[in-house]
Amino acid sequence: MADDAEQRRAVLQKYLPDYSLRSRVLNNPANRLRNRFSQRGILADLDDVEQCRVALRRCRPGHCDLSDSLNNLAVSLWNRFRQRGVPSDLDESIELHRDALLLRPTGHSDRSQSLNNLANSLWDRFTQRGVPSDLDESIELYRDALLLRPPGHSDRSHSLNNLAASLADRFMQRGVPSDLDECIELHRDALLLRPPGHFHRSHSLDNLANSLADRFLQRGVLSDLDESIKLHRDALLLRPPGHSARSQSLNNLANSLWDRFRQRGVPSDLDESIELHRDALLLRPPGHSDRSQSLNNLANSLWDRFTQRGVPSDLDESIELHRDALLLRPPGHSDRSHSLNNLAASLWDRFLQRGVPSDLDESIELLRDALLLLPLGHSHRSQCLNNLANILRHRFRQRGIPFDLDESFNLFSQLPHTSHAASRYDLSAAKSWATAAEEINHGSALLAYQTALKFLDHHVALLSSSSRHFDVVRMATASLAVDAFSCSLRHRALTIAVELVEQGRAVFWTQLARFSSPFDELSLPGDTGAVLVEDFKQLSSRLRTVFDQSTEDQSSQIRQLTVQWNDVLSRIRMLPDFSRFLLPPLFSDLQKAADEGPVIIVNASQYSCDALIVLCDRDPVHIPIDVTQTYVSELSTEFQSVAEQFGCSDQQNKLVGILRKLWHHIVEPVVQALGVLNVRPGSRIWWCPTAEFTLLPLHAAGPYERERDNLPQIYISSYTPTLATLIRARQRVSQCASGQCFVAIGQGNPEGGKELRCVAPELAAIAQRLIPIVSSFTPLEDSDATVQGVLDALNHNQWLHLACHGMPNRQRPFESSFAMRDGPLMIKDIIRSNWQNLEFAFLSACHTTVGDENSPDESIHLAAAMQFSGFRSVIGSMWSVDDDVARQVVSTFYDKLVDDSGRLDCRRAAVALHKAVKKLRRDNVPLEQQIVFVHIGV
């Protein structure tokens, strides 16, 4: 307090003028001039700076008007700076605002005004000079001002808006995702305080729309972009011709339409974008402060139209507009790097069309200049770096200058040092690096894949748990893990291969599993640790519960929960011994998947096809597979076609042909290697297929010749989507040692579905066998077998038999479902469940292992959903199941699932299925029905 008093006295000493009552009189006309300037933009009104100076000189020390005079002069200087750009005006404004703030201590009625005004000036200085401390201080001042403007305060919406805008700027500089998420929520709050008819509503609509567009650019979630466009249209309606901000709305709506065109390719979006940009440019004549923005944006849209339609005049106009924009963004301008990058890109396209060497050389020089303006951590640096590296590689191919190639890979090598949470641009740049390295067998290829997968983990962690984000995940993961696996093997880095393929597959499930890990084992020291554990458990539970909610309020809630979850996770990782908590596992952890038998990863990449046998007590064993990815893809397509026709007489021979190919090219070399490794016949093995291999029945491969064994006669096969999934299943030991609760659910008459006549006899056979064994047996049939009935039953039972129609949805895999009496029980319903201590599920339904055909590595199918929801062991089907066969399998299966002590043991499921199938073979059941069921898990 003494220091504050001294500082206030020092301020008073600076202003020892002749005092006169004229100071207040002089302040008032100055205020009126300043207000008229802000309304009409008449530069002559900025001469109120001198009147404010006179008022300040005449203000007596200690007089109540001194802080007002300081504030008025500071605001006038700030307004003059914004029009004329003289840096000394801004610096003086900041110092005067600091002095005014000292005279408005805590409790002063105008303190929030001074906090806000000082923050405004610091923010402007940051925009001009880029000093990070100015921006950080501005944000803290805005936060302090907001605290003094609680709900109901007339200026609260202004404070919300200003804090949001400054956070958006910091996000652009440093790429911290929570800044952008907070910015959006603040803009939403401000919009609520500016209802229809409010003078500033159009500003809030515009600001929220811009922030959503920024988040779309970072994370690629299309719902953000669609909402942005709607908000921009609403803002434009409130800014008719003649409105001072109309050009801004035209520009922003055009930008969002351009972004949507780039995602969906609808030509009308691009054409509308160009017309809106032309209209905006007409409202921004030479001398207008935003003219360079309109020139740049119109140029970008014309460039895209050229790319789509090939009209040369569009490209030439784009280049000239970019040159004009660059002239208006001299050295020191905050957007200069954008103009350099965009002009470079247009010149690069013209070079590709016309081959003029000067266009290529100028493009490279412009990108070098742009990169110098984008420091490490800047959200646009990786995009610029990627462009420059790729164009340098092209020039190397054209002219053979080694320096170009060296510079290209030196640029890529900067990517691992990215300090912020990775955006999709960072991920795209790392993937470009990997592709470039593969092309020439460059030594950095493996590091490129490691960097890309690290960025993938960051990127996915920012997405809330929603199926709406699955397309983003699918695009981000495409072929990355399988190519990384192949690269690692070619570099003889076998353990790294396991780590990388594990990190880049089943990404969506892995993220969801983080919300349902066994937190009871998470024990952190001290009171702080206990609070963190409790926060983490609660946030994880809430995130799982709100999976795939669709309303805007719920989406906002999910985003906030995701930010909070990531924050708590970061704090846990800062504690001793928890630095790797929920990070991708190391090989030493993953090797535990082979504790009960070898796990065979079978991989199809564009670069090679391979198998890798993971063993519990030694290094992995690599088995090259002498086929191409194209061959595997064609074999998979052939098999899918045959599977659709099962039941026809000629399909049996085609199926045998496919199983022989699988044996000869893929499975037999693995079996031979297992023999060398002394893996005894009759023991268990686990298949972990990737890419197109996930769609093939590896478990049934064989020569299918007299006196030769097929794979089922040699080993007992199970599957696992990932090694970590199998480890988690083994770690989940049953907590119900005293009793086993079994529910048998049958729905033979689903809503709108075909009747299943064998469901009732199937459940009767199970009841007859299990009632004497289990603690409780609950049958749930027909009218009782509803969606909610199933969900409720699994809150009280750990063992499940489910007989019904399975309904795969290849286009929308999260809507794949089991058909119940009242409708579909979908994967997203299963994900939201919070069942405990689950043991085993027999899914006696068709197609329960059929998932999204475009992303097989994500394993989004019904059987995987049951496993990830907690079932340690699952029986599923690869295609349609014959009702009679299902009943025969079930009868034998449950006999063999009982251990020597007379209890059910889910670890016996694979062996029980193996014996049930063996009986089918003896009974001459058609081959496709012998091999339709597969085991997943322990």
Rosetta blueprint (number, residue, H / E / L):
1 M L
2 A H
3 D H
4 D H
5 A H
6 E H
7 Q H
8 R H
9 R H
10 A H
11 V H
12 L H
13 Q H
14 K H
15 Y L
16 L L
17 P L
18 D L
19 Y L
20 S L
21 L L
22 R H
23 S H
24 R H
25 V H
26 L H
27 N H
28 N H
29 P H
30 A H
31 N H
32 R H
33 L H
34 R H
35 N H
36 R H
37 F H
38 S H
39 Q H
40 R H
41 G L
42 I L
43 L H
44 A H
45 D H
46 L H
47 D H
48 D H
49 V H
50 E H
51 Q H
52 C H
53 R H
54 V H
55 A H
56 L H
57 R H
58 R L
59 C L
60 R L
61 P L
62 G L
63 H L
64 C L
65 D L
66 L H
67 S H
68 D H
69 S H
70 L H
71 N H
72 N H
73 L H
74 A H
75 V H
76 S H
77 L H
78 W H
79 N H
80 R H
81 F H
82 R H
83 Q H
84 R H
85 G L
86 V L
87 P H
88 S H
89 D H
90 L H
91 D H
92 E H
93 S H
94 I H
95 E H
96 L H
97 H H
98 R H
99 D H
100 A H
101 L H
102 L H
103 L L
104 R L
105 P L
106 T L
107 G L
108 H L
109 S L
110 D L
111 R H
112 S H
113 Q H
114 S H
115 L H
116 N H
117 N H
118 L H
119 A H
120 N H
121 S H
122 L H
123 W H
124 D H
125 R H
126 F H
127 T H
128 Q H
129 R H
130 G L
131 V L
132 P H
133 S H
134 D H
135 L H
136 D H
137 E H
138 S H
139 I H
140 E H
141 L H
142 Y H
143 R H
144 D H
145 A H
146 L H
147 L H
148 L L
149 R L
150 P L
151 P L
152 G L
153 H L
154 S L
155 D L
156 R H
157 S H
158 H H
159 S H
160 L H
161 N H
162 N H
163 L H
164 A H
165 A H
166 S H
167 L H
168 A H
169 D H
170 R H
171 F H
172 M H
173 Q H
174 R H
175 G L
176 V L
177 P H
178 S H
179 D H
180 L H
181 D H
182 E H
183 C H
184 I H
185 E H
186 L H
187 H H
188 R H
189 D H
190 A H
191 L H
192 L H
193 L L
194 R L
195 P L
196 P L
197 G L
198 H L
199 F L
200 H L
201 R H
202 S H
203 H H
204 S H
205 L H
206 D H
207 N H
208 L H
209 A H
210 N H
211 S H
212 L H
213 A H
214 D H
215 R H
216 F H
217 L H
218 Q H
219 R H
220 G L
221 V L
222 L H
223 S H
224 D H
225 L H
226 D H
227 E H
228 S H
229 I H
230 K H
231 L H
232 H H
233 R H
234 D H
235 A H
236 L H
237 L H
238 L L
239 R L
240 P L
241 P L
242 G L
243 H L
244 S L
245 A L
246 R H
247 S H
248 Q H
249 S H
250 L H
251 N H
252 N H
253 L H
254 A H
255 N H
256 S H
257 L H
258 W H
259 D H
260 R H
261 F H
262 R H
263 Q H
264 R H
265 G L
266 V L
267 P H
268 S H
269 D H
270 L H
271 D H
272 E H
273 S H
274 I H
275 E H
276 L H
277 H H
278 R H
279 D H
280 A H
281 L H
282 L H
283 L L
284 R L
285 P L
286 P L
287 G L
288 H L
289 S L
290 D L
291 R H
292 S H
293 Q H
294 S H
295 L H
296 N H
297 N H
298 L H
299 A H
300 N H
301 S H
302 L H
303 W H
304 D H
305 R H
306 F H
307 T H
308 Q H
309 R H
310 G L
311 V L
312 P H
313 S H
314 D H
315 L H
316 D H
317 E H
318 S H
319 I H
320 E H
321 L H
322 H H
323 R H
324 D H
325 A H
326 L H
327 L H
328 L L
329 R L
330 P L
331 P L
332 G L
333 H L
334 S L
335 D L
336 R H
337 S H
338 H H
339 S H
340 L H
341 N H
342 N H
343 L H
344 A H
345 A H
346 S H
347 L H
348 W H
349 D H
350 R H
351 F H
352 L H
353 Q H
354 R H
355 G L
356 V L
357 P H
358 S H
359 D H
360 L H
361 D H
362 E H
363 S H
364 I H
365 E H
366 L H
367 L H
368 R H
369 D H
370 A H
371 L H
372 L H
373 L L
374 L L
375 P L
376 L L
377 G L
378 H L
379 S L
380 H L
381 R H
382 S H
383 Q H
384 C H
385 L H
386 N H
387 N H
388 L H
389 A H
390 N H
391 I H
392 L H
393 R H
394 H H
395 R H
396 F H
397 R H
398 Q H
399 R H
400 G L
401 I L
402 P H
403 F H
404 D H
405 L H
406 D H
407 E H
408 S H
409 F H
410 N H
411 L H
412 F H
413 S L
414 Q L
415 L H
416 P H
417 H H
418 T L
419 S L
420 H L
421 A L
422 A L
423 S L
424 R H
425 Y H
426 D H
427 L H
428 S H
429 A H
430 A H
431 K H
432 S H
433 W H
434 A H
435 T H
436 A H
437 A H
438 E H
439 E H
440 I H
441 N L
442 H L
443 G L
444 S L
445 A H
446 L H
447 L H
448 A H
449 Y H
450 Q H
451 T H
452 A H
453 L H
454 K H
455 F H
456 L H
457 D H
458 H H
459 H H
460 V H
461 A H
462 L H
463 L L
464 S L
465 S L
466 S L
467 S H
468 R H
469 H H
470 F H
471 D H
472 V H
473 V H
474 R H
475 M H
476 A H
477 T H
478 A L
479 S L
480 L H
481 A H
482 V H
483 D H
484 A H
485 F H
486 S H
487 C H
488 S H
489 L H
490 R H
491 H L
492 R L
493 A L
494 L H
495 T H
496 I H
497 A H
498 V H
499 E H
500 L H
501 V H
502 E H
503 Q H
504 G L
505 R L
506 A L
507 V H
508 F H
509 W H
510 T H
511 Q H
512 L H
513 A H
514 R L
515 F L
516 S L
517 S L
518 P L
519 F H
520 D H
521 E H
522 L L
523 S L
524 L L
525 P L
526 G H
527 D H
528 T H
529 G H
530 A H
531 V H
532 L H
533 V H
534 E H
535 D H
536 F H
537 K H
538 Q H
539 L H
540 S H
541 S H
542 R H
543 L H
544 R H
545 T H
546 V L
547 F L
548 D L
549 Q L
550 S L
551 T L
552 E H
553 D H
554 Q H
555 S H
556 S H
557 Q H
558 I H
559 R H
560 Q H
561 L H
562 T H
563 V H
564 Q H
565 W H
566 N H
567 D H
568 V H
569 L H
570 S H
571 R H
572 I H
573 R H
574 M L
575 L L
576 P L
577 D L
578 F L
579 S L
580 R L
581 F L
582 L L
583 L L
584 P L
585 P L
586 L L
587 F H
588 S H
589 D H
590 L H
591 Q H
592 K H
593 A H
594 A H
595 D L
596 E L
597 G L
598 P L
599 V E
600 I E
601 I E
602 V E
603 N E
604 A E
605 S L
606 Q L
607 Y L
608 S L
609 C E
610 D E
611 A E
612 L E
613 I E
614 V E
615 L L
616 C L
617 D L
618 R L
619 D L
620 P L
621 V E
622 H E
623 I E
624 P E
625 I E
626 D L
627 V L
628 T L
629 Q H
630 T H
631 Y H
632 V H
633 S H
634 E H
635 L H
636 S H
637 T H
638 E H
639 F H
640 Q H
641 S H
642 V H
643 A H
644 E L
645 Q L
646 F L
647 G L
648 C L
649 S L
650 D L
651 Q H
652 Q H
653 N H
654 K H
655 L H
656 V H
657 G H
658 I H
659 L H
660 R H
661 K H
662 L H
663 W H
664 H H
665 H H
666 I H
667 V H
668 E H
669 P H
670 V H
671 V H
672 Q H
673 A H
674 L H
675 G H
676 V H
677 L L
678 N L
679 V L
680 R L
681 P L
682 G L
683 S L
684 R E
685 I E
686 W E
687 W E
688 C E
689 P E
690 T L
691 A H
692 E H
693 F H
694 T H
695 L H
696 L L
697 P L
698 L H
699 H H
700 A H
701 A L
702 G L
703 P L
704 Y L
705 E L
706 R L
707 E L
708 R L
709 D L
710 N L
711 L H
712 P H
713 Q H
714 I H
715 Y L
716 I E
717 S E
718 S E
719 Y E
720 T L
721 P L
722 T L
723 L H
724 A H
725 T H
726 L H
727 I H
728 R H
729 A H
730 R H
731 Q H
732 R L
733 V L
734 S L
735 Q L
736 C L
737 A L
738 S L
739 G L
740 Q L
741 C E
742 F E
743 V E
744 A E
745 I E
746 G E
747 Q L
748 G L
749 N L
750 P L
751 E L
752 G L
753 G L
754 K L
755 E L
756 L L
757 R L
758 C L
759 V H
760 A H
761 P H
762 E H
763 L H
764 A H
765 A H
766 I H
767 A H
768 Q H
769 R H
770 L H
771 I L
772 P L
773 I L
774 V L
775 S L
776 S E
777 F E
778 T E
779 P E
780 L E
781 E E
782 D H
783 S H
784 D H
785 A L
786 T L
787 V H
788 Q H
789 G H
790 V H
791 L H
792 D H
793 A H
794 L L
795 N L
796 H L
797 N L
798 Q L
799 W E
800 L E
801 H E
802 L E
803 A E
804 C L
805 H L
806 G E
807 M E
808 P L
809 N L
810 R L
811 Q L
812 R L
813 P H
814 F H
815 E H
816 S L
817 S E
818 F E
819 A E
820 M E
821 R L
822 D L
823 G E
824 P E
825 L E
826 M E
827 I H
828 K H
829 D H
830 I H
831 I H
832 R H
833 S L
834 N L
835 W L
836 Q L
837 N L
838 L L
839 E L
840 F E
841 A E
842 F E
843 L E
844 S E
845 A L
846 C L
847 H L
848 T L
849 T L
850 V L
851 G L
852 D L
853 E L
854 N L
855 S L
856 P H
857 D H
858 E H
859 S L
860 I L
861 H L
862 L H
863 A H
864 A H
865 A H
866 M H
867 Q H
868 F H
869 S L
870 G L
871 F L
872 R L
873 S E
874 V E
875 I E
876 G E
877 S E
878 M L
879 W L
880 S L
881 V L
882 D L
883 D H
884 D H
885 V H
886 A H
887 R H
888 Q H
889 V H
890 V H
891 S H
892 T H
893 F H
894 Y H
895 D H
896 K H
897 L L
898 V E
899 D L
900 D L
901 S L
902 G L
903 R L
904 L E
905 D L
906 C H
907 R H
908 R H
909 A H
910 A H
911 V H
912 A H
913 L H
914 H H
915 K H
916 A H
917 V H
918 K H
919 K H
920 L H
921 R H
922 R H
923 D L
924 N L
925 V L
926 P L
927 L H
928 E H
929 Q H
930 Q H
931 I L
932 V L
933 F E
934 V E
935 H E
936 I E
937 G E
938 V L
